[in-house]
Amino acid sequence: MLLHSDWYTSVCTMNEQSLLTLSDWQRAYLAGAQPRALLEARAQRLAAQAAAPDWIHRVSSAQLEQQIQALEARLAAASSRASLLNEAPLFGVPFAVKDNIDVEGMPTTAACPAYAYTAGRNAHAVQRLLSAGAVCLGKTNLDQFATGLVGARSPYGRPASCFDAERVSGGSSSGSAVVVARGEVAFSLGTDTAGSGRVPAGFNNLVGLKPTPGRVGTSGVVPACRSLDCVSIFALTLDDAATVLSVMEGPDPADAFSHFEPGPGTWPAKLRVGVPLAPALDEAGYGDAWDESLRLLRALGHEVVPLDFDPLHAVADLLYNGPWVAERHAVVQELLDRQPEALDPTVRQVIESARGQTATDAFRGQYRLREAQRELRSLWRKVDVLMVPTAPRHPRFAELDADPLRVNARLGHYTNFVNLLGWCALSLPAGFTPEGLPFGVSFIAPGGADVALARFGLNWQAAADAPRGLGATGQRRMPQSLRQVPASEPWLPLAVVGAHLTGMPLNAQLLDRGATLIEATHTAARYRLYALPGTVPPKPGLARVAAGDSGGAAIAIEVWAVPQRHLGSLLALIPPPLGLGSLELSDGRWVHGFICEGHALQGAADITRYGGWRAFLAAGSTPPSTPPLQPTPVS
């Protein structure tokens, strides 16, 4: 195995085969490599390979030349290579696009030759990548019309897992996953409606990032279910996937379902991770790999919380057994009526089931989904994130051919519900079975929490310390921080001392506003705590002692990250004599927090000796009131 320094030296030799991640490509360019030399060598290597079902269309010499000339012009105009790479973080990096996403001048087939057309413009997501300097090398294979999780429903061939030619690659974004795992491109785009950006990642030992629906525009994408579709990302490292997301995300004026609303950028170091109470795992070795994933979670300090997933599976059933299949029919209705034989038989069977749905069924489905969405919001009060097996098994082609619908449906057991609920998800490698098959886990978070989820996943990735793709990246050190961070909403750290603490009566006021717990800590040893009489629910009052007064103590508090857009509504709920001021923490930091007006402390019971409100309540009785010291109220 190469040492890290040896690997860096190998990158600087400009051998394009050693360029796998975004960092590899950036280092090569910083070291003086020319885009033409590296990209032409990459294209020639791909052209020399035997025909494979992973690609449907590869970039022509003229199309590649046009992209290279654009890079050379940018390079010539730049003040330095470093400044150029800062402005164009994907400069000269090759990528691939699932062939239901438009690339100007290239055919879009959706794996159906009778449907094919030449795109007159780039999809919104593709245009953002090209503007950041990325170079498209072609279009990849998929389950026809993105209908499937197996990757085998295509007239262009059936991509196989990189680890076993007898097993499916996963779909529908099959080719997009395989070309990244083989190191042919640094990253690729897929789409994910029911798990198509996660299952192939799990079967090919990759990172599969599925954003919150609406975070990345879908104009220029052939819909599967337009109201649920997401453009997803395959990469060898989470850092790479996050960088690509940071480039693609944002409002899309041409997409009626675009909804760019960044959420929290961080979570506490220790989380409550919900996992299936009885995980459904059918593949030999998956059970042991799952147990190892649970051990890793606990080793990282997280709490594992077993959950009943039946409510989530009930939501998942709506995707194919409910009216949402009619969205797929809306895309291909004309072709299906005119030329039904143009569709893959299994795809046609799935989509034709929509003919039995009515507008009444559609509304009833929407009602059931809204009810489930409302009920499942409470899930995020029990846990911070979910961890599930990305797929319960890894089927062989022979199994799929024997029972195509049932085998496919099984692969969506832990993926189908996510987009219906508006959540984000991240599939990460989690080891191998004794047979050498990769095992993946997926982390699922509330909508908008993409950045916090990515940072969480980065810690997992570093702790797992496993190779990516076919293993070539096992030589590399996994990044410990995100190089380029997607957008997160502005927030304010807020210290709470009493009824807003975790599990206390008013904590829901924070949770309802999307606040997240950052840390449990203490104030500086300059405060006193009082039990305020007559408050409902019972509340304490915190006051800073006068300078030179030795009667202060460190009081236990929690610091929460509160979205700034919700501060006004939270402030309106704070009754007198409480208010918001500034608090000094034990490490010298100052944050905003709950304070009490000085007049309200007259006659209040001094409970400083308990060290905090939770400890005071745990004592089970109210101590006798003591004459208060003369505090200096914080303002």
Wavefront OBJ file of the C-alpha trace (Angstrom):
o trace
v 0.000 0.000 0.000
v 1.239 3.463 -0.840
v 1.929 5.820 2.000
v 0.061 9.129 1.915
v 3.176 11.039 0.823
v 3.850 8.458 -1.906
v 0.298 8.852 -3.138
v 0.660 12.641 -3.294
v 3.831 12.221 -5.345
v 1.979 9.890 -7.706
v -0.723 12.511 -8.232
v 1.879 15.062 -9.198
v 3.100 12.774 -12.005
v -0.155 13.728 -13.809
v -1.147 10.096 -14.414
v -4.843 10.553 -15.128
v -5.654 7.051 -13.895
v -4.630 8.071 -10.387
v -7.070 11.002 -10.392
v -10.186 9.775 -8.626
v -11.527 12.402 -6.222
v -12.052 16.149 -6.541
v -9.024 16.719 -4.342
v -6.884 14.570 -6.654
v -7.864 16.648 -9.670
v -7.392 19.954 -7.876
v -3.933 18.976 -6.657
v -2.922 17.939 -10.153
v -4.001 21.277 -11.603
v -2.302 23.200 -8.797
v 0.848 21.245 -9.574
v 0.751 22.481 -13.180
v -1.216 19.852 -15.095
v -2.986 20.991 -18.271
v -6.687 20.195 -18.666
v -6.234 19.039 -22.247
v -3.630 16.419 -21.392
v -5.595 14.921 -18.516
v -9.049 15.007 -20.089
v -8.033 13.718 -23.510
v -6.173 10.866 -21.823
v -9.252 10.036 -19.760
v -11.534 10.109 -22.807
v -9.122 7.922 -24.796
v -8.939 5.392 -21.982
v -12.727 5.152 -21.826
v -13.004 4.857 -25.617
v -10.475 2.014 -25.641
v -12.478 -0.051 -23.185
v -14.741 -2.782 -24.423
v -18.360 -1.755 -24.861
v -20.042 -1.739 -21.478
v -23.692 -1.301 -20.499
v -22.769 1.428 -18.004
v -22.737 4.176 -20.656
v -25.471 5.029 -23.145
v -23.738 7.973 -24.815
v -20.154 9.192 -24.485
v -19.017 12.700 -25.267
v -17.890 13.222 -28.875
v -14.442 14.554 -29.730
v -15.999 17.851 -30.799
v -18.019 18.176 -27.595
v -14.976 17.411 -25.471
v -12.871 19.882 -27.448
v -15.445 22.615 -26.842
v -15.311 22.012 -23.089
v -11.515 21.901 -23.020
v -11.239 25.175 -24.933
v -13.556 26.818 -22.410
v -11.305 25.591 -19.580
v -8.173 26.839 -21.322
v -9.729 30.263 -21.796
v -10.587 30.451 -18.100
v -7.107 29.314 -17.154
v -5.484 31.935 -19.383
v -7.632 34.705 -17.902
v -7.073 33.695 -14.256
v -4.646 35.591 -12.047
v -3.484 32.289 -10.583
v -4.470 28.644 -10.579
v -5.316 28.841 -6.898
v -7.746 31.711 -7.438
v -9.316 29.919 -10.408
v -9.886 26.737 -8.420
v -11.408 28.790 -5.637
v -13.849 30.428 -8.054
v -14.467 27.247 -10.044
v -14.219 24.388 -7.520
v -14.946 21.738 -10.172
v -12.450 23.068 -12.738
v -11.491 20.322 -15.160
v -13.153 17.538 -13.161
v -14.885 14.868 -15.272
v -18.389 13.719 -14.388
v -21.222 11.665 -15.862
v -24.958 12.294 -16.045
v -27.814 9.813 -15.783
v -29.567 9.684 -19.129
v -32.819 11.148 -17.917
v -31.066 14.494 -17.321
v -30.493 16.875 -20.220
v -27.041 17.823 -21.482
v -27.081 20.269 -24.378
v -26.261 18.618 -27.687
v -26.465 15.082 -26.300
v -29.378 12.677 -26.646
v -31.678 12.088 -23.702
v -33.196 8.628 -23.933
v -34.420 7.751 -20.422
v -33.302 4.266 -21.583
v -36.059 4.212 -24.211
v -34.876 4.727 -27.833
v -38.405 5.551 -28.996
v -38.542 8.429 -26.497
v -35.112 9.884 -27.338
v -34.527 13.551 -28.198
v -31.473 15.784 -28.451
v -31.411 18.284 -25.609
v -31.396 21.911 -26.701
v -30.152 23.168 -23.340
v -28.633 21.887 -20.148
v -30.649 20.825 -17.157
v -30.451 23.380 -14.359
v -28.201 21.146 -12.234
v -25.890 20.333 -15.151
v -25.516 23.998 -16.089
v -24.415 24.863 -12.564
v -21.777 22.140 -12.672
v -20.462 23.235 -16.067
v -20.324 26.838 -14.878
v -18.161 25.633 -11.983
v -15.734 24.092 -14.473
v -16.849 20.452 -14.499
v -16.503 18.449 -17.721
v -19.278 16.087 -18.829
v -17.968 12.837 -20.353
v -21.352 11.380 -21.220
v -24.697 9.883 -20.254
v -25.165 6.713 -18.209
v -27.571 3.792 -18.240
v -30.622 3.489 -15.998
v -33.793 1.578 -15.348
v -36.072 2.829 -18.094
v -37.858 6.051 -17.145
v -36.171 5.740 -13.727
v -38.684 3.015 -12.845
v -36.843 0.446 -10.762
v -34.233 -0.135 -8.082
v -32.339 -2.905 -9.885
v -30.643 -1.250 -12.873
v -31.639 -4.062 -15.233
v -34.644 -2.600 -17.083
v -32.849 -1.088 -20.065
v -32.462 -2.019 -23.744
v -28.885 -0.730 -23.529
v -27.801 -3.589 -21.288
v -27.723 -4.437 -17.598
v -24.929 -2.905 -15.521
v -23.706 -5.241 -12.809
v -22.306 -4.562 -9.370
v -18.603 -3.788 -9.521
v -18.093 -6.527 -6.928
v -20.019 -9.398 -8.505
v -20.939 -9.648 -12.181
v -23.862 -11.955 -11.289
v -25.533 -9.354 -9.072
v -27.472 -6.225 -9.952
v -25.846 -2.812 -9.816
v -28.872 -1.275 -8.169
v -31.033 1.268 -9.906
v -32.456 3.172 -11.351
v -29.201 5.192 -11.435
v -27.199 2.091 -12.295
v -24.597 3.377 -14.752
v -23.986 6.545 -12.757
v -22.931 4.493 -9.741
v -20.787 2.005 -11.636
v -18.701 4.593 -13.527
v -17.787 6.321 -10.257
v -16.980 3.061 -8.490
v -14.679 2.109 -11.385
v -12.892 5.460 -11.183
v -13.943 6.527 -14.678
v -15.286 9.872 -13.446
v -14.871 11.732 -10.166
v -18.604 12.025 -9.519
v -21.899 11.527 -11.285
v -25.500 12.626 -11.176
v -28.385 10.280 -10.606
v -31.978 10.842 -9.680
v -33.733 9.550 -6.591
v -37.476 9.186 -6.224
v -37.680 5.916 -4.325
v -34.042 5.170 -3.497
v -32.345 5.306 -6.893
v -29.525 7.450 -5.577
v -28.950 5.267 -2.512
v -29.382 1.593 -3.447
v -26.761 1.720 -6.254
v -24.393 3.486 -3.868
v -24.792 0.677 -1.355
v -24.190 -2.037 -3.968
v -21.071 -0.303 -5.349
v -19.422 0.915 -2.132
v -20.063 4.611 -2.757
v -21.396 7.740 -1.133
v -24.939 8.437 -2.344
v -26.265 11.858 -1.360
v -30.003 12.495 -1.764
v -30.891 16.121 -1.012
v -34.130 17.390 0.455
v -36.735 17.512 -2.339
v -36.651 20.933 -3.975
v -33.108 21.813 -2.853
v -31.696 21.115 -6.331
v -33.735 22.210 -9.330
v -35.133 19.484 -11.584
v -35.822 21.451 -14.756
v -34.325 19.496 -17.634
v -34.928 16.181 -15.851
v -37.311 13.644 -17.362
v -39.697 13.124 -14.442
v -40.378 9.838 -12.731
v -42.703 11.301 -10.085
v -42.288 15.014 -10.621
v -43.522 16.024 -7.181
v -40.971 13.738 -5.480
v -37.924 13.626 -7.781
v -34.462 14.646 -6.582
v -31.179 14.992 -8.460
v -28.733 12.870 -6.464
v -24.943 12.604 -6.311
v -22.551 9.637 -6.390
v -18.998 10.194 -5.196
v -16.086 8.396 -3.568
v -16.042 10.691 -0.535
v -18.661 12.664 1.312
v -16.536 15.778 0.989
v -16.798 15.462 -2.803
v -20.557 14.916 -2.700
v -21.068 17.947 -0.435
v -18.962 20.113 -2.740
v -21.063 19.087 -5.732
v -24.259 19.782 -3.792
v -22.986 23.234 -2.831
v -22.555 24.002 -6.536
v -25.909 22.590 -7.727
v -28.254 23.769 -4.985
v -30.370 26.879 -5.173
v -33.649 28.157 -6.603
v -34.575 26.980 -10.085
v -36.963 29.469 -11.753
v -37.963 26.862 -14.341
v -38.951 24.227 -11.753
v -42.363 24.678 -10.149
v -41.293 22.284 -7.368
v -38.072 24.143 -6.561
v -38.009 24.919 -2.848
v -34.602 25.981 -1.607
v -34.836 26.477 2.146
v -31.577 25.621 3.947
v -31.864 24.152 7.416
v -29.486 23.590 10.326
v -25.780 23.463 9.619
v -24.762 21.493 12.682
v -25.969 18.993 15.255
v -24.721 18.127 18.735
v -21.710 15.858 18.944
v -23.831 13.115 20.535
v -27.105 12.169 18.865
v -30.086 9.899 19.355
v -30.031 7.611 16.320
v -33.239 5.754 15.524
v -32.786 2.270 14.061
v -35.247 -0.478 13.040
v -36.413 -2.512 16.003
v -36.112 -5.699 13.952
v -34.064 -4.977 10.803
v -35.114 -6.922 7.720
v -31.880 -8.384 6.333
v -31.932 -11.265 3.852
v -28.318 -11.340 2.620
v -25.658 -13.538 4.189
v -23.253 -11.370 6.154
v -25.534 -8.334 6.277
v -26.574 -9.079 9.868
v -23.000 -9.022 11.130
v -22.256 -5.879 9.115
v -25.321 -4.204 10.632
v -24.251 -5.152 14.133
v -20.826 -3.668 13.420
v -22.490 -0.451 12.274
v -24.387 -0.268 15.569
v -21.140 -0.815 17.470
v -19.523 2.014 15.538
v -22.416 4.328 16.363
v -22.048 3.595 20.044
v -18.258 3.955 19.865
v -18.791 7.445 18.451
v -20.859 8.254 21.542
v -24.319 8.219 19.965
v -27.393 6.697 21.582
v -29.018 3.897 19.603
v -32.839 4.079 19.820
v -34.772 1.064 18.415
v -38.002 2.132 16.681
v -41.069 0.523 15.179
v -40.766 1.331 11.445
v -44.293 0.186 10.535
v -45.595 3.785 10.199
v -42.763 4.521 7.766
v -43.428 1.381 5.748
v -47.094 2.379 5.533
v -46.003 5.623 3.888
v -43.701 3.713 1.523
v -46.638 1.590 0.348
v -48.236 4.710 -1.101
v -45.483 5.133 -3.681
v -46.274 2.137 -5.884
v -49.499 0.834 -4.358
v -51.099 4.268 -4.301
v -51.887 7.009 -6.807
v -48.319 8.295 -7.160
v -47.713 5.761 -9.908
v -50.016 7.967 -11.996
v -47.236 10.580 -12.056
v -45.117 8.093 -13.986
v -48.018 7.514 -16.366
v -48.314 11.263 -16.990
v -44.781 11.286 -18.437
v -45.183 8.444 -20.932
v -48.920 8.331 -21.578
v -48.647 9.368 -25.229
v -45.849 6.894 -25.987
v -47.581 4.130 -24.049
v -50.822 4.619 -25.978
v -49.086 4.858 -29.343
v -46.240 2.366 -29.018
v -46.574 0.215 -25.882
v -43.935 -2.246 -27.089
v -41.333 0.538 -26.796
v -41.383 0.160 -23.021
v -39.595 -2.522 -21.053
v -42.248 -5.125 -20.150
v -41.779 -4.735 -16.400
v -41.721 -0.935 -16.609
v -44.867 -1.047 -18.718
v -46.579 -3.290 -16.190
v -45.750 -0.892 -13.355
v -46.868 2.223 -15.205
v -50.016 0.692 -16.697
v -51.263 0.022 -13.175
v -51.979 3.763 -13.021
v -54.906 3.245 -15.385
v -56.817 1.775 -12.489
v -56.350 4.925 -10.386
v -58.928 7.715 -10.248
v -58.817 11.360 -9.231
v -60.667 10.287 -6.091
v -57.866 7.833 -5.323
v -55.332 10.621 -5.785
v -57.034 12.833 -3.209
v -57.452 9.963 -0.779
v -53.750 9.210 -1.146
v -52.899 12.830 -0.451
v -55.068 12.772 2.658
v -53.324 9.642 3.960
v -49.928 11.152 3.268
v -50.760 14.424 5.021
v -51.974 12.530 8.058
v -48.794 10.446 8.108
v -46.607 13.531 7.685
v -48.296 15.170 10.653
v -48.005 12.099 12.844
v -44.379 11.425 11.930
v -43.222 14.942 12.760
v -43.188 13.796 16.369
v -40.546 11.218 15.413
v -37.918 13.960 15.431
v -38.651 14.640 19.085
v -37.584 11.093 19.921
v -34.497 10.893 17.695
v -32.214 13.242 15.779
v -31.451 11.022 12.798
v -32.341 7.558 11.486
v -29.910 4.830 10.446
v -31.128 1.969 8.265
v -29.563 -0.665 6.036
v -29.466 0.895 2.569
v -30.978 -2.331 1.196
v -31.994 -5.592 2.898
v -30.291 -7.809 0.305
v -28.186 -7.791 -2.877
v -30.013 -9.914 -5.483
v -28.530 -11.854 -8.364
v -29.805 -11.348 -11.892
v -31.215 -14.891 -11.808
v -33.358 -14.023 -8.776
v -34.549 -10.848 -10.450
v -35.481 -12.634 -13.660
v -37.495 -15.183 -11.707
v -39.560 -12.566 -9.846
v -38.855 -9.041 -11.172
v -41.495 -7.107 -9.265
v -41.100 -8.703 -5.854
v -37.280 -8.578 -5.867
v -37.331 -4.937 -6.923
v -39.915 -4.000 -4.291
v -37.817 -5.560 -1.547
v -34.925 -3.204 -2.330
v -37.053 -0.167 -1.455
v -37.860 -1.354 2.051
v -35.810 1.409 3.686
v -35.875 4.004 0.900
v -39.377 4.446 -0.523
v -40.807 6.578 2.287
v -38.132 9.293 2.407
v -39.185 11.611 -0.425
v -42.879 11.279 0.356
v -42.047 12.725 3.773
v -39.814 15.461 2.364
v -36.667 14.224 4.126
v -33.017 14.056 3.072
v -30.794 10.977 3.127
v -27.204 9.859 2.789
v -25.981 6.356 1.883
v -22.486 5.477 3.113
v -20.267 2.385 2.874
v -20.248 0.340 6.072
v -18.010 -2.654 5.453
v -18.061 -5.930 3.546
v -19.558 -9.380 3.913
v -17.347 -12.504 4.000
v -18.222 -12.968 0.310
v -16.708 -9.574 -0.476
v -19.988 -7.741 -1.084
v -20.195 -4.158 0.140
v -22.724 -3.328 2.834
v -24.158 0.171 3.080
v -26.145 2.100 5.624
v -28.295 5.153 5.042
v -28.794 8.049 7.402
v -32.085 9.927 7.129
v -32.847 13.378 8.505
v -35.649 15.959 8.424
v -36.030 18.103 5.344
v -33.511 20.932 5.162
v -30.984 19.226 7.450
v -28.685 18.317 4.537
v -25.628 20.142 5.891
v -25.952 18.832 9.440
v -26.427 15.343 8.008
v -23.315 15.701 5.849
v -21.194 16.773 8.821
v -22.520 13.847 10.818
v -21.749 11.495 7.933
v -18.235 12.881 7.682
v -17.501 11.687 11.202
v -18.929 8.279 10.353
v -16.853 8.098 7.185
v -13.657 8.960 9.066
v -14.386 6.402 11.787
v -15.296 3.636 9.326
v -12.011 4.284 7.458
v -12.921 1.906 4.618
v -12.012 1.939 0.915
v -14.470 3.501 -1.521
v -15.524 2.300 -4.947
v -13.436 -0.686 -6.005
v -10.928 0.067 -3.253
v -8.416 2.355 -4.939
v -9.225 5.125 -2.501
v -8.276 2.994 0.472
v -4.874 4.677 0.176
v -6.354 8.086 0.803
v -7.034 9.737 4.080
v -10.715 10.507 4.418
v -11.288 14.286 4.791
v -12.011 15.412 8.339
v -13.978 18.497 7.292
v -16.062 19.632 4.353
v -13.998 21.569 1.846
v -16.986 23.466 0.473
v -20.106 23.548 2.629
v -23.648 23.730 1.194
v -25.863 26.519 2.476
v -27.412 26.378 5.927
v -29.738 28.871 7.523
v -28.398 31.544 9.910
v -28.950 30.716 13.545
v -28.331 32.161 16.987
v -26.952 30.244 19.976
v -29.462 30.540 22.818
v -28.822 29.416 26.400
v -31.800 27.968 28.281
v -31.805 27.292 31.998
v -35.254 26.050 33.027
v -38.541 25.053 31.426
v -36.999 25.051 27.920
v -34.421 22.368 28.750
v -34.623 19.016 26.959
v -37.667 17.098 28.200
v -39.085 20.087 30.097
v -42.600 21.488 29.487
v -41.582 24.335 27.173
v -38.904 22.515 25.184
v -41.431 22.056 22.382
v -41.294 25.819 21.736
v -37.712 25.295 20.567
v -38.349 22.070 18.673
v -41.332 23.541 16.827
v -39.022 26.265 15.504
v -36.434 23.859 14.194
v -33.938 24.528 16.985
v -31.257 21.927 17.664
v -29.338 21.251 20.842
v -25.671 22.227 20.492
v -24.346 21.382 23.925
v -25.088 20.945 27.605
v -22.714 23.126 29.595
v -22.513 25.600 32.501
v -22.474 29.312 33.009
v -19.436 31.029 34.382
v -19.290 30.815 38.196
v -20.884 34.246 38.520
v -24.608 33.407 38.647
v -27.320 32.544 41.129
v -30.499 30.601 40.394
v -33.934 31.204 41.947
v -37.275 29.347 41.884
v -39.816 31.951 40.766
v -43.111 31.729 42.708
v -46.440 31.433 40.921
v -45.134 30.598 37.464
v -46.903 28.029 35.270
v -45.179 25.850 34.359
v -42.637 26.367 37.148
v -39.662 28.419 36.008
v -36.361 29.565 37.459
v -34.778 33.009 37.333
v -31.080 33.453 36.602
v -29.131 36.485 37.758
v -25.491 37.508 37.557
v -23.906 38.453 40.887
v -22.218 41.790 41.369
v -18.549 42.160 40.542
v -16.430 41.075 43.498
v -19.248 39.019 45.004
v -18.042 35.503 45.830
v -21.554 34.045 46.075
v -21.906 33.025 42.435
v -21.823 29.500 41.045
v -21.714 27.688 37.709
v -25.294 26.827 36.689
v -26.143 23.954 34.339
v -27.666 25.138 31.069
v -28.194 23.998 27.478
v -27.221 25.953 24.393
v -29.565 25.588 21.420
v -29.129 26.716 17.821
v -32.299 28.676 16.991
v -33.012 29.719 13.383
v -32.926 33.489 13.272
v -36.186 33.628 11.338
v -37.979 32.135 14.368
v -36.487 34.335 17.071
v -39.329 36.855 16.933
v -42.027 34.264 17.495
v -40.018 32.714 20.335
v -39.488 36.069 21.997
v -43.243 36.717 21.881
v -43.788 33.627 24.057
v -41.478 34.731 26.872
v -43.561 36.156 29.751
v -42.306 38.702 32.270
v -40.235 38.799 34.386
v -38.129 36.725 31.995
v -36.397 37.998 28.899
v -33.387 37.494 26.656
v -29.992 38.898 27.508
v -26.358 37.830 27.409
v -24.837 35.029 29.466
v -21.208 34.183 30.103
v -20.357 30.498 29.737
v -17.822 28.557 31.745
v -15.262 28.746 28.921
v -15.534 32.527 28.644
v -17.873 32.670 25.647
v -20.885 34.942 25.698
v -24.231 33.851 24.233
v -27.772 35.114 24.354
v -29.944 33.439 26.949
v -32.834 33.617 29.384
v -32.452 36.093 32.238
v -34.759 37.478 34.939
v -35.644 40.993 36.009
v -34.186 41.806 39.415
v -37.441 42.817 41.105
v -38.909 39.340 40.586
v -36.173 37.759 42.704
v -37.315 39.429 45.914
v -38.677 36.620 48.085
v -37.871 33.929 45.520
v -36.200 30.762 46.788
v -32.444 30.719 46.164
v -31.698 27.282 44.652
v -28.146 27.975 43.497
v -26.769 25.145 45.628
v -28.496 22.594 43.355
v -26.365 23.712 40.418
v -29.273 23.811 37.971
v -33.014 23.591 37.454
v -33.053 19.903 36.563
v -31.216 18.953 39.750
v -33.571 21.130 41.781
v -36.636 19.371 40.355
v -35.000 15.974 40.855
v -34.737 16.737 44.576
v -38.519 16.336 44.748
v -39.312 19.209 47.113
v -39.052 22.964 47.121
v -36.420 24.156 49.615
v -37.364 26.899 52.045
v -37.079 30.392 50.699
v -33.873 32.149 51.707
v -33.277 35.872 51.690
v -31.785 36.562 48.291
v -28.477 38.246 47.808
v -28.556 41.470 45.870
v -27.809 40.285 42.359
v -26.930 42.467 39.428
v -29.605 41.559 36.849
v -28.230 40.705 33.429
v -29.420 43.001 30.704
l 1 2 3 4 5 6 7 8 9 10 11 12 13 14 15 16 17 18 19 20 21 22 23 24 25 26 27 28 29 30 31 32 33 34 35 36 37 38 39 40 41 42 43 44 45 46 47 48 49 50 51 52 53 54 55 56 57 58 59 60 61 62 63 64 65 66 67 68 69 70 71 72 73 74 75 76 77 78 79 80 81 82 83 84 85 86 87 88 89 90 91 92 93 94 95 96 97 98 99 100 101 102 103 104 105 106 107 108 109 110 111 112 113 114 115 116 117 118 119 120 121 122 123 124 125 126 127 128 129 130 131 132 133 134 135 136 137 138 139 140 141 142 143 144 145 146 147 148 149 150 151 152 153 154 155 156 157 158 159 160 161 162 163 164 165 166 167 168 169 170 171 172 173 174 175 176 177 178 179 180 181 182 183 184 185 186 187 188 189 190 191 192 193 194 195 196 197 198 199 200 201 202 203 204 205 206 207 208 209 210 211 212 213 214 215 216 217 218 219 220 221 222 223 224 225 226 227 228 229 230 231 232 233 234 235 236 237 238 239 240 241 242 243 244 245 246 247 248 249 250 251 252 253 254 255 256 257 258 259 260 261 262 263 264 265 266 267 268 269 270 271 272 273 274 275 276 277 278 279 280 281 282 283 284 285 286 287 288 289 290 291 292 293 294 295 296 297 298 299 300 301 302 303 304 305 306 307 308 309 310 311 312 313 314 315 316 317 318 319 320 321 322 323 324 325 326 327 328 329 330 331 332 333 334 335 336 337 338 339 340 341 342 343 344 345 346 347 348 349 350 351 352 353 354 355 356 357 358 359 360 361 362 363 364 365 366 367 368 369 370 371 372 373 374 375 376 377 378 379 380 381 382 383 384 385 386 387 388 389 390 391 392 393 394 395 396 397 398 399 400 401 402 403 404 405 406 407 408 409 410 411 412 413 414 415 416 417 418 419 420 421 422 423 424 425 426 427 428 429 430 431 432 433 434 435 436 437 438 439 440 441 442 443 444 445 446 447 448 449 450 451 452 453 454 455 456 457 458 459 460 461 462 463 464 465 466 467 468 469 470 471 472 473 474 475 476 477 478 479 480 481 482 483 484 485 486 487 488 489 490 491 492 493 494 495 496 497 498 499 500 501 502 503 504 505 506 507 508 509 510 511 512 513 514 515 516 517 518 519 520 521 522 523 524 525 526 527 528 529 530 531 532 533 534 535 536 537 538 539 540 541 542 543 544 545 546 547 548 549 550 551 552 553 554 555 556 557 558 559 560 561 562 563 564 565 566 567 568 569 570 571 572 573 574 575 576 577 578 579 580 581 582 583 584 585 586 587 588 589 590 591 592 593 594 595 596 597 598 599 600 601 602 603 604 605 606 607 608 609 610 611 612 613 614 615 616 617 618 619 620 621 622 623 624 625 626 627 628 629 630 631 632 633 634 635
